[in-house]
Amino acid sequence: MLVGVPREVKNHEYRVAITPAGVRELTGRGHQVLLERDAGAGAGLPDDEFVAAGRLVQPEVAAAHGLPVVALRDVVDDLPAPR
């Protein structure tokens, strides 16, 4: 499977949806990972670490490519009260 991981674009968002260890795990199981250039920069994870883990260099990763995309979502603060 080919999985795309975009760079987060929200203000003050420094996380990345996958780490080099996660890339290594996926590629070790036969998957390919496309990670957008500088996706890990905000988290202090340079592209070189992802390349060493087996990801493919890609200037941009978009859902328009038809790839399954792994991305971050906002934390939900308003959960319904338990019954």
C-alpha positions in Angstrom: 0.0 0.0 0.0 1.2 3.5 -0.7 0.4 6.0 2.1 0.7 9.8 2.0 1.6 11.9 5.0 1.2 15.7 4.4 2.9 18.5 6.2 0.5 20.1 8.7 -0.4 23.6 7.8 -2.4 24.9 10.8 -0.8 27.8 12.7 1.2 26.6 15.8 0.9 22.9 14.7 4.3 21.3 15.2 3.3 17.6 15.2 3.7 15.1 12.4 1.3 12.2 11.8 4.1 9.6 11.7 7.7 9.3 13.0 10.7 7.8 11.3 10.1 4.7 13.5 6.5 4.5 12.1 7.8 4.8 8.6 10.3 2.0 9.3 7.5 -0.2 10.6 5.3 0.4 7.6 8.1 0.0 5.0 9.3 -3.2 6.9 5.8 -4.6 6.2 6.1 -3.9 2.5 4.3 -0.5 2.3 5.6 2.7 0.7 5.3 6.0 2.5 5.3 9.4 0.8 6.0 12.1 3.3 5.7 15.8 2.2 9.0 17.6 2.3 9.6 19.2 5.8 6.6 17.4 7.3 8.6 16.6 10.5 10.4 19.9 10.7 8.1 21.4 13.4 8.6 18.3 15.5 12.4 18.5 15.1 12.5 15.5 12.7 14.5 16.5 9.6 13.8 14.9 6.2 17.1 12.9 6.4 15.7 10.8 9.3 12.6 9.9 7.3 14.7 9.1 4.2 16.9 6.8 6.3 13.8 5.1 7.6 12.7 4.4 4.0 10.2 7.1 3.1 10.1 8.5 -0.4 10.9 12.2 -1.0 7.9 14.1 -2.3 7.5 17.9 -2.6 3.8 17.7 -1.9 1.4 15.0 -0.9 -2.3 15.6 -1.6 -5.4 13.6 -1.4 -5.8 14.4 -5.1 -3.2 11.8 -5.8 -5.7 9.2 -4.6 -3.6 8.0 -1.7 -4.7 7.0 1.7 -3.6 10.0 3.8 -2.5 10.0 7.4 -2.9 13.4 9.1 -3.6 14.9 12.5 -7.0 16.1 13.7 -7.9 18.6 16.4 -8.5 17.2 19.8 -12.2 17.2 20.7 -12.9 19.1 23.9 -16.6 18.8 24.0 -17.3 15.1 24.6 -20.8 14.1 25.7 -21.1 13.3 29.4 -21.1 9.6 30.2 -24.6 8.1 30.9 
